[in-house]
Amino acid sequence: MRKALSLLSVLVILAMVVSCAPQPAPQEPPAEPQKPAATEAPAATEAPPAQEPAEPEAEEELVFATVVKSIAFNWFKRLEEGVLQFGKDYNVTAFMDGPSQVDSAAQVAMIENLIAQGVDAICNVPYGVPENEPAQKKAMDAGIIVVGHEAATAKEGTLHYDVEAFDNCSYGEEMMKEVVARMGESGKYIQFVGSLTNASHNEWQDCAKAYAEKNYPNLEFIGKYESKEDQEVAYNTMKDILKTHPDIKGVLGSAAGDVVGAGRAIEEAGLQDQIAVVGTSIPSYAGELLKTGAVDLAMAWDPATAGYACNVVAYKVLKGEQIVDGMDLGVPGYEAIKLLLGSNGVPVIYGAAWIKMDANNMDEYPF
């Protein structure tokens, strides 16, 4: 009996140990994936806030720079008025800069600086055309539109276009006709140019001389003199000429101060009634001498419209618009332009914008 009880006790204890041991969880078959019913919407997620359509980015403001021979000249102060008006009318940043004194090296340095600034267009009025060409080409290579004024002889690849107020040869011939009408068809005459490398000045005077040789064989050409765009140089040169050629009868000037310097010397010598003086200038320079007769006639074009037209051409090229013969630039004197290829391959735009001023009508041109 005791053995049977002992065996029973051992069995009970073993049963208790087995029942208390951890058992693995029963494995249930994986649930079938539940597909939503066709009418059931997907689980909702928070929708992103509604986006308004993006506005197109405003066009980056364009920058147009005009570089001139010297900002000290009234001529270019007047030209600046046209540049600034262009900026307002075309909604671009437009400004003018130039050396305080005429200097090609200084102009080149300014163009180099504008290239570094990344301007969109440059209108350049070079003191010396060849000296400015490398910088102009560098600007073009940098993707800048470059348009010249008074640079019709520029080499191909150094300007996109050159803008002239008129055909230069016709202007020079007209100047000769005017001086001959006052000095007669015989006698000695001289010419002034601002620089011997200034394209427009030399074209005017070379055509004037050629016209005289063809039409006035009794005229005697004494020489072409460089004023360096300085009235004092023209004045002192004229004084020297009066000593060596006291019988001089005619003077032609190109830079705006040429006839002023020459006229002063002539007036001081009391010869204003004996010597005819005709050339490019404006009333703010030559007005008093026009009144006294020391300067007979000032020929010019309005610098403001020239500056405006130069920038309009640059704008059209920048916008991909084709420049064509007969085009109206929307600028007085440039309503029906003539487009010709310059002597060195640059396309030249000619207006019909020259004006003539004497003592009787100079008040109509307050610049």
C-alpha positions as CSV (number, residue, x, y, z in Angstrom):
1,M,0.0,0.0,0.0
2,R,2.8,2.4,0.9
3,K,4.6,1.6,-2.4
4,A,1.4,2.3,-4.3
5,L,0.9,5.7,-2.6
6,S,4.5,6.6,-3.3
7,L,4.2,5.8,-7.0
8,L,1.0,7.9,-7.1
9,S,2.7,10.8,-5.5
10,V,5.5,10.8,-8.1
11,L,3.0,10.7,-10.9
12,V,1.0,13.7,-9.5
13,I,4.2,15.7,-9.1
14,L,5.3,15.0,-12.7
15,A,1.9,15.9,-14.0
16,M,2.0,19.2,-12.2
17,V,5.5,20.0,-13.7
18,V,4.4,19.3,-17.2
19,S,1.2,21.4,-16.9
20,C,3.2,24.4,-15.6
21,A,5.8,24.4,-18.5
22,P,5.3,27.1,-21.2
23,Q,3.5,25.8,-24.3
24,P,4.0,27.2,-27.9
25,A,1.1,29.3,-29.1
26,P,-1.1,27.5,-31.5
27,Q,-0.5,28.3,-35.2
28,E,-3.5,29.8,-36.9
29,P,-3.7,29.9,-40.6
30,P,-2.9,33.3,-42.2
31,A,-5.9,35.4,-42.8
32,E,-7.0,36.0,-46.4
33,P,-6.3,39.6,-47.6
34,Q,-9.4,41.6,-47.6
35,K,-10.2,43.5,-50.7
36,P,-12.4,46.5,-50.4
37,A,-15.7,46.3,-52.0
38,A,-16.0,48.2,-55.3
39,T,-18.0,50.9,-53.6
40,E,-15.7,51.2,-50.7
41,A,-13.4,54.3,-50.6
42,P,-9.7,53.8,-49.8
43,A,-8.7,54.6,-46.3
44,A,-8.8,58.3,-45.8
45,T,-5.5,60.3,-45.6
46,E,-5.2,64.0,-44.9
47,A,-5.2,65.8,-48.3
48,P,-2.5,68.4,-49.0
49,P,-3.7,72.0,-48.9
50,A,-4.8,73.3,-52.3
51,Q,-2.1,75.1,-54.3
52,E,-2.8,78.3,-56.2
53,P,-1.3,78.3,-59.8
54,A,2.2,79.7,-59.7
55,E,2.5,83.2,-61.3
56,P,5.1,83.5,-64.1
57,E,8.3,84.9,-63.0
58,A,8.8,88.6,-63.9
59,E,11.3,89.2,-66.6
60,E,14.7,90.2,-65.2
61,E,15.3,93.8,-65.7
62,L,17.5,94.6,-68.7
63,V,20.5,96.9,-68.4
64,F,21.6,99.1,-71.2
65,A,24.8,101.1,-71.0
66,T,25.9,103.9,-73.3
67,V,29.6,104.8,-73.3
68,V,30.6,108.1,-74.8
69,K,33.9,110.0,-75.6
70,S,33.5,112.3,-72.6
71,I,30.7,113.1,-70.1
72,A,32.1,116.6,-69.8
73,F,30.7,117.7,-73.2
74,N,27.3,119.4,-73.6
75,W,26.8,117.3,-76.7
76,F,26.9,114.1,-74.7
77,K,24.9,115.6,-71.8
78,R,22.2,116.1,-74.4
79,L,22.7,112.5,-75.7
80,E,22.2,111.3,-72.1
81,E,18.7,112.8,-72.2
82,G,17.8,110.5,-75.0
83,V,19.3,107.5,-73.2
84,L,17.4,108.1,-70.0
85,Q,14.1,108.7,-72.0
86,F,14.7,105.4,-73.8
87,G,15.0,103.6,-70.4
88,K,11.7,105.1,-69.3
89,D,9.9,104.3,-72.5
90,Y,11.2,100.7,-72.7
91,N,11.1,99.9,-69.0
92,V,14.7,99.0,-68.7
93,T,17.7,100.3,-66.8
94,A,19.6,102.7,-69.1
95,F,22.5,104.9,-68.2
96,M,25.4,106.8,-69.8
97,D,29.0,106.8,-68.8
98,G,32.3,108.0,-70.2
99,P,35.7,109.5,-69.2
100,S,36.0,113.0,-67.9
101,Q,38.3,113.7,-70.8
102,V,38.4,112.1,-74.2
103,D,40.6,109.0,-74.0
104,S,40.2,105.7,-75.9
105,A,42.0,103.7,-73.2
106,A,39.6,105.0,-70.6
107,Q,36.6,104.0,-72.8
108,V,38.1,100.6,-73.2
109,A,38.4,100.2,-69.5
110,M,34.8,101.2,-69.0
111,I,33.7,98.6,-71.6
112,E,35.7,95.9,-69.8
113,N,34.0,96.9,-66.5
114,L,30.6,96.6,-68.1
115,I,31.4,93.2,-69.5
116,A,32.3,92.1,-65.9
117,Q,29.0,93.5,-64.7
118,G,27.1,91.5,-67.2
119,V,25.1,94.3,-68.8
120,D,22.7,93.2,-71.6
121,A,23.6,95.9,-74.2
122,I,26.3,98.5,-74.8
123,C,25.9,101.5,-77.1
124,N,29.4,102.9,-77.7
125,V,30.5,106.2,-79.2
126,P,34.2,105.7,-79.7
127,Y,36.8,108.4,-79.6
128,G,39.0,106.1,-81.7
129,V,37.3,103.3,-83.7
130,P,40.2,100.9,-84.0
131,E,41.2,101.3,-80.3
132,N,37.7,100.3,-79.1
133,E,37.3,97.3,-81.4
134,P,39.0,94.6,-79.3
135,A,36.8,95.5,-76.2
136,Q,33.7,95.6,-78.3
137,K,34.4,92.2,-79.7
138,K,35.1,90.8,-76.2
139,A,31.7,92.2,-75.1
140,M,30.0,90.5,-78.1
141,D,31.8,87.2,-77.3
142,A,30.3,87.5,-73.8
143,G,26.8,87.6,-75.3
144,I,26.3,91.4,-74.9
145,I,24.6,93.3,-77.7
146,V,27.0,96.1,-78.9
147,V,25.8,98.9,-81.2
148,G,28.1,101.8,-82.3
149,H,27.4,105.4,-83.1
150,E,29.9,107.4,-85.2
151,A,31.7,104.1,-86.0
152,A,30.7,103.3,-89.5
153,T,34.2,102.0,-90.4
154,A,34.3,99.4,-87.6
155,K,35.5,95.9,-88.5
156,E,33.2,93.1,-89.0
157,G,32.6,91.2,-85.7
158,T,33.2,94.2,-83.5
159,L,29.7,95.6,-83.6
160,H,26.3,94.2,-84.3
161,Y,25.3,97.5,-86.0
162,D,26.4,101.1,-86.2
163,V,23.8,103.9,-86.1
164,E,24.4,107.1,-88.0
165,A,22.2,110.1,-88.0
166,F,22.7,110.4,-91.8
167,D,24.9,109.2,-94.6
168,N,28.3,110.5,-93.6
169,C,29.5,111.3,-97.1
170,S,26.4,113.3,-97.9
171,Y,26.8,115.3,-94.7
172,G,30.4,116.1,-95.6
173,E,29.4,117.2,-99.1
174,E,26.6,119.4,-97.6
175,M,29.2,121.0,-95.3
176,M,31.4,121.8,-98.2
177,K,28.5,123.3,-100.2
178,E,27.6,125.6,-97.2
179,V,31.2,126.9,-96.7
180,V,31.6,127.5,-100.4
181,A,28.4,129.5,-100.5
182,R,30.0,131.8,-97.9
183,M,33.7,131.9,-99.0
184,G,33.2,131.6,-102.7
185,E,34.5,129.0,-105.1
186,S,38.2,129.9,-104.8
187,G,40.7,130.3,-101.9
188,K,42.3,128.4,-99.2
189,Y,40.5,126.2,-96.7
190,I,41.3,123.9,-93.8
191,Q,39.6,121.0,-92.0
192,F,39.4,120.0,-88.3
193,V,38.7,116.5,-87.0
194,G,38.5,115.5,-83.4
195,S,40.8,112.6,-84.0
196,L,42.6,111.3,-87.0
197,T,41.2,107.9,-86.2
198,N,37.6,109.1,-85.7
199,A,35.6,107.3,-88.4
200,S,32.8,109.7,-88.9
201,H,34.8,112.9,-88.7
202,N,37.3,111.7,-91.3
203,E,34.6,110.4,-93.6
204,W,32.8,113.8,-93.5
205,Q,36.0,115.7,-94.3
206,D,37.3,113.2,-96.9
207,C,34.0,113.4,-98.8
208,A,33.9,117.2,-98.5
209,K,37.4,117.4,-99.9
210,A,36.6,114.9,-102.7
211,Y,33.5,116.9,-103.6
212,A,35.5,120.2,-103.7
213,E,38.1,118.6,-106.0
214,K,35.4,117.6,-108.3
215,N,33.2,120.7,-108.2
216,Y,35.4,123.6,-107.1
217,P,38.8,123.3,-108.8
218,N,39.9,126.7,-107.6
219,L,39.8,125.8,-103.9
220,E,43.1,125.2,-102.3
221,F,43.2,122.6,-99.5
222,I,45.8,123.5,-96.8
223,G,45.4,120.5,-94.5
224,K,43.5,118.5,-91.9
225,Y,44.2,119.2,-88.3
226,E,43.4,117.2,-85.2
227,S,41.7,119.1,-82.4
228,K,41.7,116.2,-79.9
229,E,38.1,117.2,-79.2
230,D,39.5,120.2,-77.3
231,Q,38.4,123.8,-78.1
232,E,41.7,125.1,-76.8
233,V,43.6,122.9,-79.2
234,A,41.5,124.1,-82.1
235,Y,41.9,127.7,-80.9
236,N,45.7,127.6,-80.7
237,T,45.9,125.7,-84.0
238,M,43.8,128.3,-85.7
239,K,46.0,131.1,-84.4
240,D,49.0,129.4,-85.8
241,I,47.3,128.9,-89.2
242,L,46.4,132.6,-89.3
243,K,50.1,133.4,-89.0
244,T,51.2,131.0,-91.8
245,H,48.1,131.5,-94.0
246,P,46.7,135.0,-93.3
247,D,44.7,134.7,-96.5
248,I,42.7,131.6,-95.4
249,K,39.1,131.9,-96.4
250,G,37.3,128.8,-95.1
251,V,37.2,126.5,-92.1
252,L,35.4,123.2,-91.8
253,G,34.9,121.6,-88.3
254,S,33.9,118.1,-87.2
255,A,34.0,117.9,-83.3
256,A,31.4,120.2,-81.6
257,G,34.2,122.5,-80.3
258,D,36.2,122.8,-83.5
259,V,34.3,125.8,-85.0
260,V,34.2,127.3,-81.5
261,G,38.0,127.3,-81.0
262,A,38.6,128.4,-84.6
263,G,35.9,131.1,-84.4
264,R,37.4,132.5,-81.2
265,A,40.8,132.9,-82.9
266,I,39.2,134.4,-86.0
267,E,37.1,136.9,-84.0
268,E,40.1,138.0,-81.9
269,A,41.9,138.7,-85.2
270,G,39.0,140.7,-86.4
271,L,38.5,138.4,-89.5
272,Q,35.0,137.1,-88.9
273,D,33.8,138.9,-92.1
274,Q,36.7,137.5,-94.2
275,I,36.7,133.8,-93.1
276,A,33.7,131.4,-93.4
277,V,33.4,128.9,-90.6
278,V,31.0,126.0,-91.0
279,G,31.0,122.7,-89.1
280,T,29.4,120.4,-86.5
281,S,28.4,122.1,-83.3
282,I,25.4,123.1,-81.1
283,P,24.0,126.4,-79.8
284,S,25.2,125.8,-76.3
285,Y,28.8,125.8,-77.7
286,A,28.6,128.1,-80.7
287,G,25.7,130.3,-79.9
288,E,27.5,133.5,-79.1
289,L,29.8,133.1,-82.1
290,L,26.9,132.5,-84.3
291,K,25.4,135.8,-83.2
292,T,28.7,137.7,-83.9
293,G,29.3,135.9,-87.2
294,A,32.6,134.4,-86.2
295,V,30.9,131.0,-86.8
296,D,28.6,131.1,-89.9
297,L,26.7,127.9,-89.6
298,A,26.5,125.0,-87.1
299,M,25.5,121.7,-88.6
300,A,24.5,118.8,-86.4
301,W,21.9,116.2,-85.4
302,D,20.1,116.1,-82.2
303,P,22.3,113.9,-79.9
304,A,19.3,112.9,-77.8
305,T,17.5,111.2,-80.7
306,A,20.8,109.6,-81.8
307,G,21.3,108.1,-78.3
308,Y,17.7,107.0,-78.2
309,A,17.9,105.4,-81.7
310,C,21.2,103.6,-80.8
311,N,19.5,101.9,-77.8
312,V,16.4,101.1,-79.7
313,V,18.5,99.1,-82.2
314,A,20.2,97.3,-79.4
315,Y,16.8,96.5,-77.8
316,K,15.5,95.1,-81.1
317,V,18.5,92.9,-81.7
318,L,18.3,91.6,-78.1
319,K,14.7,90.7,-78.6
320,G,15.5,88.9,-81.9
321,E,13.9,91.4,-84.1
322,Q,15.3,91.7,-87.6
323,I,16.6,95.1,-88.7
324,V,15.6,95.8,-92.3
325,D,16.0,98.6,-94.8
326,G,13.2,101.2,-94.6
327,M,12.3,100.3,-91.1
328,D,10.8,102.9,-88.7
329,L,12.7,102.9,-85.4
330,G,10.0,105.2,-83.9
331,V,12.5,108.0,-83.5
332,P,12.4,111.4,-85.3
333,G,14.7,111.3,-88.2
334,Y,14.9,107.5,-88.2
335,E,11.4,106.8,-89.6
336,A,12.7,105.2,-92.8
337,I,16.2,104.0,-92.2
338,K,18.7,103.1,-94.9
339,L,20.7,99.9,-94.1
340,L,24.0,99.4,-95.8
341,L,27.1,97.3,-95.3
342,G,30.0,99.4,-94.0
343,S,33.4,99.5,-95.6
344,N,34.7,96.9,-93.1
345,G,31.7,94.7,-93.0
346,V,29.6,96.1,-90.1
347,P,25.9,96.8,-91.1
348,V,25.3,100.6,-90.8
349,I,21.9,102.2,-90.2
350,Y,21.5,105.7,-91.6
351,G,18.8,108.1,-90.6
352,A,18.0,111.4,-92.2
353,A,18.4,113.6,-89.2
354,W,20.8,116.5,-89.8
355,I,19.9,120.0,-88.8
356,K,21.4,123.5,-89.7
357,M,21.6,126.3,-87.2
358,D,22.6,129.9,-87.6
359,A,21.8,133.2,-85.7
360,N,18.3,133.2,-87.0
361,N,17.0,129.8,-85.9
362,M,19.4,128.6,-83.2
363,D,16.8,129.3,-80.5
364,E,14.8,126.5,-81.9
365,Y,17.5,124.1,-80.7
366,P,18.0,124.6,-76.9
367,F,20.9,122.2,-76.4
